[in-house]
């Protein structure tokens, strides 16, 4: 199968994937028989262009980065909406990287539903649709016999979903614990170094780790969305975002952090899921972890997940949980996973 890719959303994450596709083109074709053509790009800011014969990936990157738009691409149809792009581009895979909306999942939810209904496979890094409508989307993909991959919704390019669902196939996952939000982990680490919460948050914003409105991170919404997805995908949970008990780090003081350190502990925002009385439950809570806990030693903006199974306990994975390169790689790994399924 030659992948005909339609990008909806062409920000840093989609550009990260595109750069990997360009840089690794020969290797992917040689080692995996993977070949592709980009047939469309649609972005609310950068515009849209569609050419069924193919668009030059390097030209798209150059236009997006130097001019902030793909409208000047010399050949192809312009001005199509995202839905029109999905329906008209003659693509067989949608790459969906629009913004995360944890209120109603839009516009990503409609993009993914439309693509599956139209017969496209989907790869995405968009947490919103899966935190809110995981089972609906999976059921639609199964009915349409299409692949739906979303590795990058949890730990970006660090494998968590595929580890749980593929590598650990045949085991029963009893619990999952993790540091799933790098922004809060960075802030707490800075507070250990003596900064106040406000100073640490400002430093995170200056470094680009936190948004101008940091509520999604510091109030625990991002971690709650990720543990919802992971619990459903890995543990056959029936959760929606609203089911997750959620705490953030707002209100933690410098003295709280100092007291924990004095007691040989560290405050961390921990997302966890487990099975209780045959039902999967999940929570995001701030905890005082002993230094013997692997999660207590996760530094800066790094993420980590600990998966415990009936076969072996405490499998620990640590890695970046954000960034264009990491998220772009998550999309690439999902494309290769689809390729393996379709060509086996």
N, C-alpha and C positions, 0 to 999 in steps of 0.2 A: 504494500500500500504506500502510495506517495501522499504525504500529509498536505492537505490544502488548508492553510491556516487563516482564519479570520480573527483579528485582534479587536476586541471591544474594550477600550481603555488602552492608552499607549503612553502611560507615565513611566516612572523609573523601573517598576517591576517588569512591565512588558518589554521595555528597552533592554533590561538586564537579560531576559530570555533571548531577545533578538541578537544581542551581542554574542551570546554563547552559541547560537545557531550559526552565526557567521564564522566565529573563531574556530568552532569545532566541526564545521561542515564535513571536511574530508575524513576526520576521525569517526564521526557518527556513521557516515556512509560505509566506511571500510570495516569498522568493528561490529556494527549492528544492522547494516543494510538500511539505515534510516535516511530517508530523503524527504524534502519538504519544498513547498512553495507558499509564499505569503500572497494571498489573493485580495485581502482587504484590511483596512485599518479604520476604526471609528473611535473618535475621542471628542468629548464635549468641548474641550479647549483647543486641541490641536487639529480638529477637523477630521474629514474622512476622505478616503480615496479607495477605489475598488478597480481591480483589473484582473479578470479571470485568467489571463495568461501569466500573471505573476508580477509582483512588485519587488524591486531591488532592495534587499534588506539594509545594505549599507547606506543607500540613498535615503531611505526612510529615517534611519538613525541620525544622519547628518541634518536633515531638515528639522526633525523634532528637537535636536539639541542646539542648533544654531539659530533657527528661525522660530522655534516654538510652535511649528505648524507643519502638517503634511499637505496642506492645500496647494503648495507650489509644485507637488510632484508632477512631472511633465505629461504622464499618460494615465488615463483612467477616469472613471466616473467620480464626480465629487458631490458633496452635499447630502449624502445618504444618512439617515438616522441609524442608530445602533440596531434597531429592529429590522429596518430595511436591509442593512448590511448583512445581518444573520440570514435573512430569507433569500437574498439575491446574489450573494457572492460566490455561489457554487463551491463553498467550503465544505470540508468534511470534519473539521475540528474547530470549535470555538475556544479561543484563549480569552478568558474573562478576568479582567483585573481592574474593574471599577472600584470606587470607594466602598468601604465597609459601612453599612447602615444597620445598626442593631435594633432599630425601632420596627421596621417592616421589611428589611432585607432588600429594598429597592435601590437602584434599578437592577442590581445583579440577579435578583430572584427571577424577574421576568426575562432577563437575557438568557439565563440558564434553562428555564422552562421552554422558552421559544426554540432555543437551539436543539434541545432533546426532541421536542415535538417535530421539528423540521428534519430530524434524522442525523444531527451532528453529534459527534462525541464532544466532551467538554473537559477542559482543564482550567482550574481557577485557584486563586489565592484569596478569594473573597469570603470572609468569615460569616458575614451577615446571613446569607441564605441558608447556611448549614446550621448555624446556631438556632435559627427560627423554624426551619422547614426541612430538616435533614431527611426524615422518613418519607416525606412527600417527594422529594427530589430523587432519592434512591429508588423508590417505587416507580417513578416515571421513567428513569433510565432503564430499569429492568423491563418494563413494558415495551419500551421502544428498542430494546436490545442494543443499547448504546453504552459506551464507557463514560463514567463520570469520576474524575480524579480531582482530589482537593488536598494533596499532601501539604501544600504551602499555607493552609489555613491555621495550622497549629504551631509548629516550630520552624516555619519557613523552610529552608533547605536542609535542616537537620531532621533526619527521618524519625518520625514518631508514629504516624498513622500506618505507614507501610511496615514498620517494624512490628507493630502490634497485630496487624491483619494478615501479613504475608510471612515475614520471617518467623513469627511465633505461632504460625498456623498449627493446629493440633493441640495447643495448650489452652487452658482456661485462665483468663486474666481475672485475678481476684481484686486487685487494686491498682490505682495509678496515682502518683503524687508528682508534683512538679513545680518548678519556677517557670511560669509560662509568660511572664511579662518582664522584659528587660528594663523598661523605664523605671518601674517601681524598685526593681532590684538595684539599679544604679543609685537611685535616690537614697535608699536605705544604706547602701555602702558609703555614700558621701556623708551621711549623718553619723556613721561610725567614725568617720575621720574628723568629726567635730563641727560640721555644718548644721545649721538649723534646717527644718523641713523646707522653709521658704527659700533659703539659699541653695539647697540641694536641687529643688525643683527648677530654680532659675538656671542653674548650671546644666541641668538636663535639657532645658529648652535651648540654651545657647549652643549646645553640642548637636542639636537636632534629634535628640532622643525622645523629647516630649513635644507635643503640639502646643500651640498657643492656648488652646483649651485642652488641658490635660485630663479632664474628668474621665474619659474612657479608660485611661490607664490607672490613675490614682484612686478611683472609686471601685476598681476591680472588674469593670465590665469586660475588658479585653480578655483577662484571664478566665472569667466566667464563660465567655463564648468559646474559648479554646477547650476548656475541660468538658463543656457540653458536647462539642464535636467529637472529642477523643473518647468520651464515655460511650457515646452512641455507636461510633465506628468500631471501637475495639472491644466493648463489653456488651454489645447488643442492648444498650440502654434505650429508654423511651423518653428521654429528657428533652425539654425545651429550655431556653435560656431562663425563663421565669421560674423554673423549678430549682435553680441553683441558689443555695444560700450564699450571699455575697458580702464580703467586707473589703474595704480598701485600706490605704495607708494614711488617709487624711486623718489628722488628729494625733498621729504619733509624734511625740516630742523628742528633743535631743536627750532629755533625762531618761525617757523610756529606753532609748537605744543604749545609753551609758549603763543603766541598771542591768540590762540584759548582758552586755559585754562583761560587766563586773561579775556576773553569775556564771560566766563561761558559756554564754549563749548568744545567738544572733536572731534579730527579728527579721523574718522573711514573709513575703506574701505567697502562700502555698495554695495551689489548686489541687484538689484531690477528688477521686471517685472510688467508690467501693460498692460491694454487694451486701445489702442488709435484708435479711429475710426474703431472699430471692429477688430483690428489687435493687436496681442501680440508683444510687444517690450521689450527689456531687456538691462540693462547696468550695468557696474561696475564702480563706481566713488568714489573718496575720498571726504568726506563731513564733514563739521563742524556742528556737531549735538548738539542741546541744551540738557541740562541735563534732561529735561522732556521726551526726546525720550528714550524709553527702550533700544535701541541699543547702546546708549552712555554709558550705565552702564555695558556692557558685558566685563568681565575682562579676562586678560591673553589669553590662547589659547582656551577659550570657544567659541562656536558658538551659533547663535540664528537666528530664523526666525519669521517674523510677517506676518500672513496671514489675509487678509481682504476679507470678503465675503458679499454677498447681505443680508445675514441673520444676521450676527453679525460681527462687525469689530474687527480688531486687536487681533487675537488669537496669543499669544506669546509662543514659545517653546525655551527653553535654555538647552544646554547640550554639552557634549564632541563631537567634530567633527572629531576625529582621535584616533588612538591607536589600538593595536591588540585586546584588550578585546572588545572595542566598535565596531570595524568593524566585529569582529567575531560574536558578538551578532546580528549585522545587518543581517548577513548570516543566523543565526539560526532563526531569526524572519521571514525571507523570506521562509525558509524551512517549518516552521509551517504554514505560509500563504498558501503555495502550498498544504500542507497536508489538510488544511481545505477545499480548493476548490475541491480537488479530492475525498474527503470522505463525502461531504455534500449530 
